[in-house]
């Protein structure tokens, strides 16, 4: 029997076997459409979420001929939606259609009359146009789709709408016309709030914050953020983006402690595949920590895949750590284009004062008594009267508590006091308290993230149900991991 089976498996040609065993991309899209139809009829949002996740996996395989065949199979030819979407697709060779539809020639086309399917078709066409860099057609397609979404109020459409909001803003950002849609985004956020579409509110709030920050409107961004409705986050990706924008706002507003916490939390929660996002979070977090007087560990700059991107900030950190003002100037000039692209130039200008204070602290530790002229020389102050500037800098540092010293104005000296025992102060207790608070906060977030099946306390779970539940939890964890990889 085994020999017969092996002989039968060797009979079909290899090319026929591969075409019959692996379904085409068009067949995959039809299965996703069927999944959306099932979710729409059953009102199960999780099926729509899974359909969107599966669509992102097929993103690189989308072609104009494939999308045209898919639109003909799921939309009624001649309908308004079909006529509009076909216009955005460029004409390609017909042999692509034959290859993609070879496995579905014998099947009769299935027609859908659901808003979810129509919005899904808009999403596919919009993704295809953005990937092909046809931004003008993408802008027109996204505008038509957004106008259609305003009159559709279905919970099963909210997941698709959130993705379309993101690509709608991306189209205008890529063409430099982001300010044009700010009013429309505000109107969409108001509509989502009235419809209790919390995922749409999350997405639109982040898009509005990005819109304001793109034009350096930090005050307006903070006003919107403070007045927006508060609710529990539904998307980890949107929550990470919100924390990143909040950290940038707090940094500009000189609230460095809150900014550091938000930026580090955003970098920690972001998926591993979101390398670019985590790099940006780390760049801003490094600057904020330097402004707070902290020196980041070397391991921060040696994270996998970030060494080259964080190299300018590593040299900047080294200059701040040493307290060398001349080295700081050279690093700022050397990487001025990088800092300008990252929009951290203004923050680096603020760091000059920290460099001076660090150098002054090193001097006060090294010398028990030193003249103000030597202080100005060691700090490399380039001013008409460096001795007077050094005196004012030393006086301000003493008043702020940065150094423990006194100024002898008669002789022009800076006299450092003896270093006391740090354990006789409250600093160790404060550091220990901050670490305990961090651990408790992480524990509380982990507890809030736990999910329990409904009515689990009322009935005992059988062994079969337990196995089924564990299998569903494993599938859910796998889907969440895939979603994290695709989102960014």
Buried (B, 14 or more C-beta within 10 A) or exposed (E): EEEEEEEEEEEEEEEEEEBEEEEBBBBBBBEBBBBBBEBBEEEBBEBBBBBBBBBBEBEEEBBBBBBBBBBBBBBEEEEEBBEBBBEBBEEBEEEBBEBBBEBBEEEEEEEBEBBBBBBBBBBBBBBBBBEBEBBEBBBBBBBBBBEBBEEBEBBBBBBBBBBBBBBBBBBBBBEEEBEEBBEBBBBBBEBBBEBEBBBBBBBBBBBBBBBBBBEEBBEBBBEBBEEBEEEEBBBBBBBBBBBBBBBBBBBBEEBBEBBBBBBBBBBEBBBEBBBEBBBBBBBBBBBBBBBEEBEBEEEBBEBEEBEEBBEBBBBBBBBBBBBBBEBBBEBBEEBEEBBEEBBBEEBBEBBBEBBBBBBBBBBBEEBEEBBBEBBBEBBBBEEEEBBEBBBEBBBBBBEEEBBBBBBEEEEBBBBBEEEEEEEEEEEEEEEEEEEEEEEEEEEEEEEEEEEEEEEEEEEEEEEEEEEEEEEEEEEEEEBBEBBBBBBB
